[in-house]
Amino acid sequence: MNVPSHQNNGHHYTIRLGREDDAPAIWQILEPVIRAGETYALPRDMTEKEAIAYWTAPDRETFVVEADRQILGTYYLRPNQLGGGSHVANCGYVTAAQARGQGIARMMCLHSLEIAMEKGFKAMQFNFVVSTNEGAVRLWKRLGFQVIGIVPNAFAHPSKGDVDALVMFRKLECSTSTQSD
């Protein structure tokens, strides 16, 4: 499934479903984030096999952002919970270090919101946003997410000690507007 190209800062980006052969590129994006241990509650010594199994688990769809045949970002979309909570989506996003500041995270989030609505999700929830990840918190707020909970000292940051984790939430509403952009 290819998704139409997006333009940003004069570059063409394609967001598409990840494939098995994308695993090495996804690992190149995930590894520095996992090793740094500053934004995801994942073991810092996680192996490539474990990380790819987590990111591409059967309960989620994994997407990649590609430009000039290079993968610059990846995200997954899944139900936040099973059963009675399965109408709320959940995502995780990571941008390649060399692509930060190019709007990739914003593009992935907007894409995930669109896909989630197409799939019939009624809301999106981020369960564990590390409070010191200020760029992400600021972006998610700009994209309509609200902090609905704070879990005090829930994340052991490698240099800042125990910091809060935020629960962020946004309702998804299908647009019935006929306005043009």
Rosetta blueprint (number, residue, H / E / L):
1 M L
2 N E
3 V E
4 P E
5 S E
6 H E
7 Q E
8 N E
9 N L
10 G L
11 H E
12 H E
13 Y E
14 T E
15 I E
16 R E
17 L E
18 G L
19 R L
20 E H
21 D H
22 D H
23 A H
24 P H
25 A H
26 I H
27 W H
28 Q H
29 I H
30 L H
31 E H
32 P H
33 V H
34 I H
35 R H
36 A H
37 G L
38 E L
39 T L
40 Y L
41 A L
42 L L
43 P L
44 R L
45 D L
46 M L
47 T L
48 E H
49 K H
50 E H
51 A H
52 I H
53 A H
54 Y H
55 W H
56 T L
57 A L
58 P L
59 D L
60 R L
61 E E
62 T E
63 F E
64 V E
65 V E
66 E E
67 A E
68 D L
69 R L
70 Q E
71 I E
72 L E
73 G E
74 T E
75 Y E
76 Y E
77 L E
78 R E
79 P E
80 N L
81 Q L
82 L L
83 G H
84 G H
85 G H
86 S L
87 H L
88 V E
89 A E
90 N E
91 C E
92 G E
93 Y E
94 V E
95 T E
96 A L
97 A H
98 Q H
99 A H
100 R L
101 G L
102 Q L
103 G L
104 I H
105 A H
106 R H
107 M H
108 M H
109 C H
110 L H
111 H H
112 S H
113 L H
114 E H
115 I H
116 A H
117 M H
118 E H
119 K L
120 G L
121 F L
122 K L
123 A E
124 M E
125 Q E
126 F E
127 N E
128 F E
129 V E
130 V E
131 S L
132 T L
133 N L
134 E H
135 G H
136 A H
137 V H
138 R H
139 L H
140 W H
141 K H
142 R H
143 L L
144 G L
145 F L
146 Q E
147 V E
148 I E
149 G E
150 I E
151 V E
152 P E
153 N E
154 A E
155 F E
156 A E
157 H E
158 P L
159 S L
160 K L
161 G E
162 D E
163 V E
164 D E
165 A E
166 L E
167 V E
168 M E
169 F E
170 R E
171 K E
172 L L
173 E L
174 C L
175 S L
176 T L
177 S L
178 T L
179 Q L
180 S L
181 D L
